[in-house]
């Protein structure tokens, strides 16, 4: 049976380019991405869980992958309401996580 593939990319122009994004597949650590990085791997076809976080915000995707399917996920740390205000006052601010599955 042909394996499925997954690619997680962190190259969005919306990304604020700070802090790592950590990706786990099926409850196992898989990749830590800084801005501009991409990780690709092969999986057995079937049900999989992708868990992504930036140490503040966590997102989970449940995927059903067919044999030979290659799914692409784009992640980004993005600024939200209050991020720049807190950054100016405290030197740190919350970063939100954007996760998009591109078929």
C-alpha positions as CSV (number, residue, x, y, z in Angstrom):
1,X,0.0,0.0,0.0
2,X,1.3,3.4,-1.0
3,X,2.0,5.7,2.1
4,X,0.3,9.1,2.6
5,X,2.4,12.2,3.1
6,X,2.1,15.3,5.2
7,X,3.9,18.7,4.8
8,X,3.7,21.4,7.5
9,X,5.0,24.8,6.4
10,X,5.7,28.0,8.2
11,X,6.2,30.5,5.4
12,X,3.1,32.7,5.6
13,X,3.6,36.4,5.1
14,X,1.2,36.9,8.1
15,X,3.7,35.2,10.4
16,X,5.3,37.6,12.9
17,X,8.5,35.5,12.7
18,X,8.9,35.0,16.5
19,X,8.7,31.9,18.7
20,X,8.7,28.3,17.5
21,X,5.7,26.2,16.4
22,X,5.8,22.6,17.7
23,X,4.0,19.8,15.7
24,X,3.2,16.3,17.0
25,X,1.7,13.5,15.0
26,X,-0.4,10.9,16.7
27,X,0.8,12.1,20.2
28,X,4.5,11.8,19.2
29,X,6.8,14.8,18.7
30,X,7.5,15.3,15.0
31,X,8.8,18.8,14.2
32,X,9.7,22.2,15.7
33,X,9.4,24.9,13.1
34,X,10.9,28.4,13.0
35,X,9.8,30.9,10.4
36,X,10.6,29.8,6.9
37,X,10.9,26.1,7.7
38,X,9.0,23.1,6.4
39,X,8.7,19.5,7.5
40,X,7.5,16.6,5.3
41,X,7.0,13.0,6.3
42,X,5.3,9.7,5.3
43,X,2.5,8.1,7.2
44,X,0.4,5.0,7.0
45,X,-3.0,5.8,5.3
46,X,-5.8,6.2,7.7
47,X,-6.8,8.3,10.7
48,X,-4.2,10.7,12.2
49,X,-4.2,13.5,14.7
50,X,-2.0,16.5,14.2
51,X,-1.4,18.7,17.3
52,X,0.2,22.1,16.8
53,X,1.1,24.7,19.4
54,X,3.2,27.8,20.0
55,X,3.4,27.3,23.8
56,X,0.4,29.5,24.3
57,X,-2.2,28.4,21.8
58,X,-2.9,24.8,20.8
59,X,-4.8,23.5,17.7
60,X,-5.7,20.0,16.8
61,X,-6.5,18.6,13.3
62,X,-8.0,15.1,12.8
63,X,-7.1,13.8,9.3
64,X,-8.2,10.9,7.2
65,X,-5.5,10.2,4.7
66,X,-5.9,8.0,1.7
67,X,-3.1,5.9,0.1
68,X,-0.9,8.3,-1.9
69,X,-2.5,11.4,-0.6
70,X,-0.3,14.4,0.2
71,X,-1.8,17.0,2.5
72,X,-0.3,20.4,3.1
73,X,-0.8,22.4,6.3
74,X,0.3,26.0,6.7
75,X,0.9,27.4,10.2
76,X,1.7,30.9,11.4
77,X,2.2,32.8,14.6
78,X,0.1,35.9,14.1
79,X,-0.5,39.1,16.1
80,X,-4.0,39.6,17.5
81,X,-5.9,42.3,19.3
82,X,-3.6,43.8,22.0
83,X,-0.4,42.1,20.9
84,X,1.4,45.3,19.9
85,X,0.0,47.3,22.9
86,X,1.3,44.7,25.3
87,X,4.6,44.5,23.4
88,X,5.1,48.2,23.7
89,X,4.2,48.2,27.4
90,X,5.7,45.0,28.6
91,X,8.1,43.9,25.9
92,X,6.1,40.7,25.3
93,X,2.7,40.1,23.8
94,X,0.5,37.1,23.0
95,X,0.9,35.4,19.6
96,X,-2.0,33.5,18.2
97,X,-1.8,30.4,16.0
98,X,-3.2,30.2,12.5
99,X,-3.5,26.7,11.0
100,X,-4.8,26.1,7.5
101,X,-5.1,22.8,5.7
102,X,-4.5,23.4,2.0
103,X,-5.7,20.6,-0.2
